[in-house]
Amino acid sequence: MEKLKRSMNRGRVRCSCLREHLTRPLFMLAVLLCVTCLLPSRAWASSSTVDLDDGNYTVEVSLEGGSGRASVTTPTKLTVHNGRANIVVEWSSPNYDYMVVDGARYTPTNSSGNSTFSIPVPLFDEPFEVVADTTAMSQPHEITYTLRVDSHSVRAVADWRTLAPIVVAFVAVAIVVVWRFKTRGGVVR
């Protein structure tokens, strides 16, 4: 009976020690790092730059104008580089041969399939005009459309740069726990 009591007490010691390790600053730092890596950044409202880290995101885009038959793929890819945001506009047709945004002309980024363009985002959460030239009719026609990019729908695309801090944090915590366990002779106190 005495052995059973000692064994149960050791079990309680192990649990309380584990709880002590879980509240240590290193563990809390690792958790904080993991949480901040998973939260999307949302600081906007500039007409030419965006307050997002460089990287790849997805974002919802709405289209208005034209005959109402054309559409764009949404969500679409949002790329941020040096504070400048570009979206990929993929039309529901292969017949667009250029787009004009803020006076600059953009050509398709693909040679087959539906017409796809990489264009800058001059505004978020506000409609902005673009012109797209279609060759689907007897003659090419420029059509004015309105795009709106929804900043609240931005989601980070997970890649090795966003996952690396999480992996490093978990490995660091595992190393500390194993090291503490081994330095105490295999018994956690």
Secondary structure, 3 states (H helix, E strand, C coil): CHHHHHHHHHHHHHHHHHHHHHCCHHHHHHHHHHHHHHCCCCCCCCCCCCCCCCEEEEEEEEEEECCCCCCECCCEEEEEECCEEEEEEEECCCCEEEEEECCEEECCCCCCCCCEEEEECCCCCCCEEEEEEECCCCCCEEEEEEEEEEEEEEEECCCHHHHHHHHHHHHHHHHHHHHHHHHCCCCCC
